[in-house]
Amino acid sequence: MIRGTEFAELRAFAAVAQERSFRRAAARLGVTPSALSHVIRALEERLGAKLLHRTTRSVAPTEAGAALLERLVPAVAEIEQAVSEVGAFSDRPRGRLRLNLPRLAAEAVLIPRLGQFTQLYPDIVFDLMIDDGMADIVAEGFDAGIRSGSHVHGDMIAVPLTPHLRVAVVASPAYVASRGSPATPSDLREHRCINYRWARDGAVYRWRFERSGETVEIRVDAVITVNDTNLIIGAALAGIGFAYILEDVVSEHIAAGRLVRVLDEWCQPVTGFHLYYSGRRHLSAPLRALIEFFRFGTPSAHLFIAQ
């Protein structure tokens, strides 16, 4: 039988191994990094195995640690879910929600609604991981994620949160004045461009266009490739070249004249943001509350939710 201290040690190890940082894991668990380090050392001594490689700059699981983590993450998630489900028998949901989502979804979809949600459900706390890549939310112990619907795997249950989104190809007025505007997507091959690279697998995002039933995917020669949307915006504003990015991210810059939009007729709507979770697990009370809030909770949320 696992004692309470042993479960706390295992949960602490899982947090450090997932976050790859004692500081971030300590913040997630609400303890100090030094206390967390002491807990991990006690666990390693008890098991007689080194679980983490530590340097001054990084933390990574050893072979033994990786094997333990693979079995531990779903087990801890199941226990935490079971505890959360017990809360469903109380008058109001309580517990922690771990969500993985890109910055745009956090800023435009979730954060503006959290104030009202936390007033309705003061016993639910959030643990948000901002991640512009594609996380394995089950393996990494998240309750749910938010992504564009086109990026949600088919084995997940997806709840639409927004209407369709649009992409935009933009550059600074100075760049367009000096280099001109592309007339077709293929013309972008003759321009300096700014690419986005997925941090997790290293793949470069393809520029996809559609008009009158014709679909074109362009591989551009990038002057700079980054894995952060803010850097893409900054590079475009600095006159480095054209960027391919969601319209909502740059709409204020376009309206203010800081960026110029091109190929508008080729940029068709794309699937909006969805909240998704594993269909193999029961809905926890906090996650169920969040879904119902987005669907029916307030007039503003009801208008925002995709119909």
N, C-alpha and C positions, 0 to 999 in steps of 0.2 A: 504494500500500500504506500502511495506517495504521501509524505507528510506535507504540511502547509509550507514549510521552509523550502522543501525540495521543489515544489511546484513554482514557488517564487523565483528560485534560482533558474529553473528551466525557462520560465517566462522572460527573465532578465536576459539570458543567453540568446533567446530567439530575437529579442528586440535589438540587441547589439549586432547580431549577425545579419539581420535584415537591414538595419540602418547603416551598417559599416562605419559606425561612429559611436563612441561612448557618450559624447556630448548630446547628439541627437536622440539616442536611445534613452538617456537619462531624462531629457525633457519630455519625451513621450510617456515615460513611466512615472514622472513626478518625483524623481529622486536626484541626488547629486551624482556627478560622474565618479567621484571618489568612492562613494558608497556602492555604486554599480560595479566598479572595478573589483572591490572587495568581494562582492557576491559571486562574480565570475571566477575569481581565484578559488573561492571556497568550493564551487561546483567542480572545477578542474581537479582540485585536490581530492574531492570525494570520489570522482570517477576514475582518477588515476590516468587522465589523458589530457593533452593540450588541445583545447577546442578552438582557440583563436590565435592567428598570427597578428602581433601588434608591432607597429612602428610608430614613430612620432607623427606620421601623417595619415596612416590608414590602419584599418582593422579588417581582417578577412578570415573566414572560417578555415581551419585546417581540414584535412581529409576526414578526420573523425568528426570534427565540428559540422562539416557539410552533411555527412551521413545522419547525424543527430538532428540537424535542422530540417532535413527533408521529412523525417517522421514527426518532428515536433510541431511544425507550423500548423498542419491541419488539426492535430490533437488539441493544441492550445486554443485554436479558433473554435473548435467544437465545445470545449469547456466554457469559454467566454460567451458563446452563443447560448448555451444551456442556462448560464447564470442570467443572461439578458432576458431569456424567455420566461424565467421565473418572475421577472419584473412585469411581465404582461398581466399577471394576476393582481397587481397592485392597481391603485386608482389611475395612475398615469405611467406611461413608458419611462424607463430609466436605463442608463447604461452608456457605453461609448460606441461611437460610429467611426470607423476608419475608412476614409474615402481616398481614392487615388484619382486625380483629375488634372488636366492641363490648366495653365495659368488663365487662359481666356475663359474657360468654363467656371473657374473659381471667381474671377472678377465680375463676369457678366451674368452668371446664372445663380451661383450659390450664395456668395457673400451678401448681395443685396437683399436676400430673403432670410438670412440667418437670424437677424435681429428679432423679427416677428416669430420665427420658429422657436427660438430659445425662450421667448416669453410664454409661448404656449406649452413648451416642454422643457422646463428649467432643469430637469434631472437627466437630460441627454447632453453629453459632451462630445465634441468633434475632434478627431485627429486627422488632419488633412495632409496628404502628400502631394505637392505640386510636381507634376511629372508630364512633360510634353511628349514622352515616348509612349510605348505600349506595354503596360505592366501586366504580369500574370497575377491578377488580384487574388486568386485562390491560393497559389503557391506562396505568395508574399503576405498572406494573412489579412487582406483587406475585406471589409464587408461588402463594398461595392465600388464601382468606378463610374466616371462620367467621360464619355468620348463621343465623337461624331458617330452616328449610327453605322456608317460604312466601315468603321474600324472595330465594331463589336463582333466577337466571334459568335458563330451560330449556336453554340451550346449554352450561351448565356440568355437570361431573361432580360429584355431591354424595355425600358419605359421611356417614351419620347418626352423630352422636356421643352424643346424649342421648335419653331417652324424651321424650314430649310434655311441654310446659310448660303452666302455667296463668296466666291473667291474674287480677288482683284489682283491685277498686275499694275504695279505702281513704281514710280521713280520720282526723283526731285525735279522741279521745273528747270533747274540748271542743267541736269543731265539731259533731259529731253531737248532743251534748246541747243545743246552742243552736239548731240548724237542723233536726234530725230526720234520718231515714234515708229514702232513696228506696225505694218499693215496687216500681217497675218502672224499666227503663232510661230511659223517656221522662221520668220524674220528675227526672232529672239536669238537665234544662233549667231547672229552678227552683232549682238549687243553684250555688254558686260552684265552679268546677272549675279544674284545673291541666292544661294541654295540653302535648303534646310536638310540636316542629316539627323535621322533618328538616333538618339543616344544609345539605345539598348542594342540594336543590331547593326548599326553603322550604315544602313541603307539611306540613299539620298532620295528625298521626296520628288516624285515626278510631277511635272507641270502638265495638267490635263485640261483640255479645252473641248468645247462642243458648240456646234452651230448648225441648225437646220438638219439635224440627224447625223452630221459628220463629227466624229470624235478623233481628236489628235492628242497624242502624248509626246511631249518634247523633252529631250535631254539637253539642257543648256550647259554651256561652258561657264562655270562660275568663277568670278574673281575672288569670292569669299564664300565659304560654306560653314554654317554654324548650327548649333543645336538649341538655340534659344530665340523665341519670337521677338523679344525686345531688341536683341542684337540685329535681327533682320530689319526691323523698323529703323533703328539707329543708322544702319548702313545705307538704307534707302534715303533717309533724310540727309545724309552726308554726301549724297551724289555719287555713290559708288556704282549704282546700276539699278536694274529692274528687280523687284521682289514679287514673289507669288505668295499671297497671304490672304487670310480671311478678311473680308470687307469690314466686319465689325471692329477689327483690331486697328484699322487705319482710317476709319470713317471721319474722325475729327481732323486728322491731318489733311485728308482730301478736301473737306469742307473749308478748312482754313487756307487752302492753297499751298500747303507745305509739300504735298505730294500730288502728282498728276496721274490719273488713271488712263490706261490704254487697253485696247482689245476688249472693251466692255461687252460687245455683242458675242464674244467667244466665251465669256465667263458665266456659266449657267449655275443655277442653285445646286447645292450639295446637301446631303442628309444632315439634319440638325443634331444637336446634342441629345444623347440618351443616357439615362442612369441605368447601369446594368449590374447584374449579380448572378451568382451561380444558381442554377436550377436544382442542384443536388443538395442544397442546404435549405432548411426552413428559414423563413423570414424572421429576423429578430424583431422585437418590439420597436427599437429605435429606427431600424430601417423601414419597417412598415409605416411608422409615423411619418417619416420623411417623404415616402412615396405618396401617401394620402395627402400630405400637406401640399406637395407640388400639384397634385391633381385637383384638390377641392378646398385647400385650406383657406385661401383668401381670394378676393376678387382679382387682385393683380396677378397672383400665381395662376389662377384659372385662365386668365387671358393669355398668359405667357406660355402655358403648357400647350404642346402641339395637339391639335384636334385630329 
